[in-house]
Amino acid sequence: MKHFRISFLVSFICLALAGWWGYTLGGWSAALSAFGVALILAAMEVSLSFDNAVVNASVLKNWDEFWQKLFLGLGIIIAVFGMRLLFPLVIVAVAADMGIMDVWTLALNDPKTYSMHLTNHHAEVAAFGGMFLLLVFLNFLFDDDKEVHWLGHFEQKLGALGKVSSIAVMIALAVLLGCMSFVAEAQKLVVLVSGLWGILVYVGVDALSSLLEKEEEGGSEVGDMVKKGGIGGFLYLEVLDASFSFDGVIGAFAITTDVVIIMLGLAIGAMFVRSMTVYLVKKGTLDQFVYLEHGAHYAIGILAVIMLASMKFHVPEIFTGLIGVAFIAASVWSSVRHRRRQQAAGVSAVK
């Protein structure tokens, strides 16, 4: 439980603030309501982002303690205040041609209008996040060096396609062009540009990581930094978190329009996701459950499809959260069966 102590402390503070905020607006009944809504939002964020924690752990497991603490420290500030508060404010500010402080005032005093501005630009955000997450999934699926295959021979054949240069980017571009039919004619250009930015950011972060790895081979100081942690990896994890978090912000407005309660509730969820990431790394859970990383990536692939589909269709948040949990649960079950078969084979070999 030591990995979750700070998360519980942050939860206590955020829930207390949520109750106080509700009390200032409408007394004890409003305080209880705000407290309950914050708890619901926290649970929703954790269910939506558990697969994010698994993927984070797969990257972080080779990092040293300094970078892991940096990800928990600076990373959580970026995740909570940057992506779950500031980024939505920036989107509304640009869309409505307003100042950041004016948008913050609007969010506090007229949350319905703020929510309307935010949801009106959901398609662009979904295109950006959907493309980034799709590439995360495709590059895992088409990894020719991957030795463990959850789906057996079928997944091994798909992995072999990784020998084809840029196949993941080619598929992502094709999917993006296909998704243009989901939006109105007036939105097509801006959605296309947003999707292209999602692809460009993924490729850019990947290129930066490769560049720094080459520097590492040359023994440079930058290479030493990568060896200890990962500059490119840190950026990758932050963009990945952004792709997850904004979908959660949009979904939160289906529960409440109070931006303060949304920020507090999602902050609790984000903190627990960070703690789960460190727990998975410290306990070596990915080594014990060999298919857990697979399940998380398949959940990310489904989430990417859901985000892209949400440009035209409404997908209930509970379905989005449960489908991810289902993939994680299935991968854990498969991992347990795999371990039992190995143990049985080991006993038979001894006999």
Secondary structure, DSSP 4 states (H G I P E B T S, - for coil): -GGGHHHHHHHHHHHHHHHHHHHHHHHHHHHHHHHHHHHHHHHHHHHHHHHHHHHHHHHHTTS-HHHHHHHHHHHHHIIIIIIIIIHHHHHHHHHHT--HHHHHHHHHH-HHHHHHHHHHTHHHHHHHHHHHHHHHHHHHHT-TT----TTTHHHHHHHHGGGSTTHHHHHHHHHHHHHGGGS-GGGHHHHHHHHHHHHHHHHHHHHHHHHHHHHHHTT-HHHHHHHHS-HHHHHHHHHHHHHHHHHHHHHHTTT---HHHHHHHHHHHHHHHHHHHHHHHHTTHHHHSTTHHHHHHHHHHHHHHHHHHTTTS---HHHHHHHHHHHHHHHHHHHHHHHHHHHHHHHHHH-
